[in-house]
Amino acid sequence: MMSTNTRLAKTAGAGVACALALVLHGDVQAADSEVPLAWNVSPMQAGAYREAFETAVPAWAAAVGFNVLSNDYPAMTGLPVRSNAWFAAGSKVLQLETDGEVVSNTLAYATSGDPVSFSGKPVYVDLRMKFDPLVNAPDPELLANSKMALFLTPDAKLVVVHGGGASTNATALDTNKWYQVTVKLQDSLFDVLVNDEAVFSGLSVKSAGAVNTLASANFYGTGLIDELYVSHGNPAYAVPGPTTAVPALGCVSGK
């Protein structure tokens, strides 16, 4: 996740924030990126929205700030080994410098244009992040429209903002390392996993936006991200692959 000393200038619909702040929102907007309604479809890679940041800065990431592609990929070590092949081998990541703005990737179903629903079945937002601590807590304006948010304190502890307030994990993260960060949302609750291990579970989403919907993933600050994935299917499914429409393998339940 990323950080910045610049205060927030403006914000977007209802989502999640991280430090690099990741913020998930729930308000309906025109979509930058389309998420499949179904997951267990053929070919398998058609069952998720994926962004590898390999060829160019996506239009949604280029809209504000000074965000560029970086060759920092080889520094990724110690991340979970996964059985899937959602992403091919890569060499670039997205280096974010949002310049006090919010980078917003609006999401909707490809078939209907509706925001992605996590009512009755999970939605996973999964990505690789290299965290920078936030010198100052996120501006309340940024968090007001969010479903949830993640960021690091100055002493590198992970904070999650949720419907009941904010919670801080006692273990400091190594800001020189990359982490696999997964947010699982289902039925007004969510879990946060780091390297496929639960750090927070069963937290309530904030009430911003439409109930049980995800309309955007937002980033604020400076930092590095890669392999952004949004799907109803768990990105950490086990060998030999999915056996149900929405597998629950590899994640702690949000209930």
Buried (B, 14 or more C-beta within 10 A) or exposed (E): BBBBEBEBBEBBBBBBBBBBBBBBBBBBBEBBBBBBBBBBBEEBEEBBBBBBBBEEBBEBBEBBBEBEBBEBBEEBEEBBEBEBEBBEEBEBBBBBBBBBBBBBBBBBBEEEEBBBBBEEBBBBBBBBBBBBBBEEBBBEEBBEBBBBBBBBBEEBBBBBBBBEEEBEBEEEBEBEBBBBBBBBBBBBBBBBBBBBEBBBBEBBBBEBBBEBBBBBBBBBBBBBBBBBBBBBBBBBBBEEEBEEEBBBEBBBEBE
